[in-house]
């Protein structure tokens, strides 16, 4: 019998390192379970904001799909004349004080990219940042008197009562990352938190959505909650001269600058919309802060490749705004996303019908416009 090949030093170090992360991960799981049990049992005081309250987010910190779903909910509420307020954690922001009201045209490094995007997507809603979720919720209600309070990134937080909880999961959450807590994995609390979800939204690209929905059905069926696919399309583009259609950019040479998390979805969507692929793709970490050297390299590569356009995501477009003169001669374009729901599992209703019925049920008897 042939002996199995031995591990290389790098593989052995990786396995040892992964094993060392298991004990702190178990401690983290134990702490979060204790916290949830403390509040759900009534021993800890749970804040009731006194408004219809909706929690949105996932169990991992990367937040993929979170802005899309929250912005859709804000648009839905505004279309029905409901006043909205959103509380967001500090995240990667550096606000001058807390609580911090996020302006729609402010410095994205001050408010953080996620909060800055939400502030730009909402027409009449208010975005309030705070490190203390209870103080943030109470301040938002007192200051803005909303008809609906949205808790961003609060699915695993047991300290605030909510009427509806929309939990977002990705293919990684449903596959190798399932129930793997920090620091061994990306989850911040374990799968027991999903018991409180009203519905699940599976965020994936068109190519991977079917497989993700099948994995979601296997993983989430015991929770007996509806499961909805969540994705997006690009319905128009925005650049230095305002709005443009895909036809206006079709055939134009371009490079893409994206977060690593966008690698799976966005380049393929751009290729489909514009008819050609990028001449270069530049991917950065989600929290990467561009330097002058980055901008100079981007411009040099674009000139070398004779590409006069940079196409990017709305999040990275906020970062590229600081490029200034270093990007002279290049047109930076981003897109407005169209949120798409479907297919669905464990329910016959599409998301809009299910959401309106669920919201009507929890607000029955409450005064709303």
N, C-alpha and C positions, 0 to 999 in steps of 0.2 A: 504493500500500500504506500502510495506517495505521501510524504509528509506535507502538510499544508504550509504554505509560505509564511515566514515570520513577519511580524509587524515591523515597519520601518520606525526609526526613532521618532519621526514626526507623528506617525499614526499612534504610537504608544503614548506620546506626550498628550495627544488630543484626547485619547480615552481616559488617561489618568486625570486630566483637567476636567473632563465632563463628570467623572466620578466624584471629584472634590466638590462640585457644585450641587450635588444631590442633597447633602445634609442641610445647607442653608436654604435650599428650595423647600424642603420639608418643613423647616421652621417657619418660613414665610407662609406656607399653606396653612399651618396650624394657627398662626396669628390671625390670618384673614378669616378663617372659619370661626375663631373665637369672637372676632369683631362682629361678624354677621349674626352669630347666635346671640350675642349680647344685646344688639338692637332689635332683632326680630322677636326675641322673647319678652321684650318690654322692660328689661333691666336698664337699657340705655334710652335716653330720651330722643325720639325721632322728630325732626322738624317738619311741621305741616305749614307749607307756604300759604295756604288758604286760597289757592288758585288751581285750576286744572293744570297738572304738572306732568311733563313728558320727559323721560330720560332717554338719551341717545348715546350710543357708543359701543365699543367692543371691550374685550378682556385684555387685549394687548395694547401697548402704548403707541404703536405706529399710527393708529387712527385712520386706516384706509377706508374710504367711503363715508367717513363721519361728516365731513363738510357737505358732501353731496346730499345725504339724507336730511341733515339739519336744514340746509337751504331750501330743499323741496318743502319741508314742513312749514318753514317761514312763508314761502310763497303761497302755499295752500291757505294758511291762516289769513294772510293779508288779502287774498282774493275774496275772502268771506267777511272782511271787515273786522277781523279779530286783532286786537292789539297784542303784540308779542314782546317778550323779553327773554334773553338767553344769558345764562350764567356759564362762564368758561373758566377752566383752571388756568393758572399762570403759564404753564407749558414752557415754550421757548421765548416768551416775552420778557421785556425789561421795563415794566411800567414805572412811572415816577412815583406813584403812590397806589395804595389799594384801599377800597375797591376802585377799579379803574374803568371808566366808560370808554369803550373802544370807538374812536371816530371812523367814519367811512373813508376818509382820505388822509388818515394819519400815517405815521412812520410804522411800517410793518415790523421792524425790529423792536419797536417799543411795545407793540401789542401782541407780537407773535404772529406767525404766518396764518395759522388756522383761524384765529379771531379776526385778523385783518380781512381774510377772504369772506367770512360770514358777514362782517360789517359792510362789505361791498355788494354782497348778493341780496341783502335785505333792503327794502324800500322804506319801511316804517318801523322796523323792529329795533330794539336796543340790545347791545351786547355789553355785558358787564363782567369784568375779570376780577377774580379774587382767589387767594390761596385757601380761604376758609369758605367751604361750600355753603354752610348755613348762613353765615354773614352775607355772602353774595346773594343767596336766594331772598333773604329778608330785605336787603337793600334794594334789590330789583323790584320787589313788590311795592315797597314803600315809595320808591322814586318814580316808577313808571306806571304803576297800577295796571298791569297787563291782564288781558283775558286768558292768555295761555303763557305758562312759564316753561321754557325749554332748558333742561339740564344737559349741557354738552359734556360728553365723556364721563357719565355718571352711572353706567349700568351696574358696576360693582360696588357702588357707594350705598351703604344701608342707612345713612344718617338722615336722609331726606325722604319723606313720603312721596311717592309718585303714583299717578293714576294709570299711566301706560309706560312701558319700557320696550324700546326697540333695540335689540342686540344685533350688532353687526359681526359677522364672521367671514374670514377669508379662506381660500383653499389651504393655506398653511395651518390656520387654526383647526381646520377639519381633518388635516392629515398628520404630518409628523409633529406639529406644534400642539396638538390637542392636549389640554390639561397639563401642560408643562409650565410650571411657574418660575418666575424670576428667582435666582439668577441662572437656573438651568435652562429656562425657556423664556418666552416673551409675555406670558400671561401674568397679570397682577393679582388675580384671585382665581380660585379653581372653578370647575364646571358647576358646582352647586349653586353659584350665583345665577346661572341661567334658569333656575326654577322660577325666578321672579319676572322673566321676560314675558311680554304680551305676544310678541312675534319675533321671528328671526329674519334678518336680511343677509343674504350671502353675496358678498361683493367680489365679482370676478369679471374678467374680460370675456368677450364673445367666444373666443376659442376654448376657454376653460370653464365656462359657466355650466355646461351640461354635466361634466364630471363633478364639479363642485356641488351642484344640487343633489346628485346621487349620494355623494359623501355626506352632505348635510342631512339627507333623509335617514341614512343609517345612524348617524351620530345623535340627531336631535329628535327622532321620532318618540323616544320615551318621555320627552317633555310635553308632548301633545299640544304643541303650539303651531300656528301657521308658519310656513317657511316661504320667503319670497326672494327671487333673484334680484340683485341690484347691480346695475351697470350704468353706462352713460354713452352718449354719442356727442359729436361736435356739431352744433347747429349753426354756428357762425364764428367768425374770427374777428379779433380786435388787434389793431396795429397803430402805428404812429399817426395815421390819417383817419382813425375811427374804425367803423365796422366794415367787414368785407365778407363775401361769400367764398365758399371753396372754389367756385369757378374763377373768381378773381385771382386766386393764387395758383391755380392748376398749372402745372408745368414749370413753375418757377423753381430755380435751384435754391436749396435751403440746407441748413444744418439744424439738428435738434439738441437742446440742452434740457435735461430732465433729471428728476430724482430717480434713484435706483428703483423705488417702488413703482415707477411708471414704465419700467422697461418692458413688461409683459404686454401692456395694453396700448399705450399711446403711439409708439412708432407704427404699429400696424394700422391703427385708425387713421393716422396722418397719411400713410401710403395709400390707403383705400380712398380717402377724401380727395387727395391731390393728384393721384395717378402716378406718382413717382416717389421713390424713397429718398431719405436724406443723403447728402454727400458725406456727412459725418455725424456720429451720435456721441454726445458727451454726457455721461451720467455722474451724478454727485450724490453724496449722502443727504438724507432728508434735512439734516441740521447744518449742512455746509454753508459757510458764509463766504461769498465770493471776495477775492482780493483783487487789487489792481493788476497783479500778475495774471490771474485767471482771465480777466477781461482782455488783457493784451494778447494772451495766447489764443483766446477765442477769435479775436479780430484777425490775427495773423493767419489762423487756419481758414477762416471764412474767405479772406482775400486770396489765399493760395488755391482754394478750391473753387473760386469764382462763384461763391454763394452769397447773395446780398441779403438773405433773410435768415433770421433765427426764429425757429418755432419752438414753443415751450409750453409748459402747463401754467395755469393761473398762479399756482404757488411760486414756481420758479420765476415767473414774470415779475412778481413783486421784488424778488431779490435782484433781478437784472436791472431794475430801475436805477440802482445805485451805480451802474456802470458809467453813466454820463459820457464824457468826451472819449473815453476809452473804446466805446462802441460806435463812434461816429462813422457814418456811411453804411451802417447795418440797420435793417428794419426788424424790430422785435415784435413778433406776433404771438398771441395766445388765442385760446378758444373759449367760447361760452359753452359749458356742458349742458346737455339735455339729459335729465335723470330718467332712466328706464327701469321699470319693474317687470319681473316675470322671468321665467315661469313661476308657478306657485306649487307648493306641496302641502298636504294635510288641510287644504281648504279649496273650495270651488270658486272663491271670490278673488278677483284681481285686487292688487294692493289698495287702489283708491277706494273701492267699494268697502273692503274690509276696514280700512282706516276710518272712513266716515262713520261706519256703523259702530266701531269701537269708541271713537271720540264722542258720538252721540250718547252712548250708553253711560260713559263715566261723567258726562256733563248734564245728564238728565236732572231737571229741577234746579240747575244753577242758572243765574241770570247771565246771559250772553247777548251780544248785539244781534 
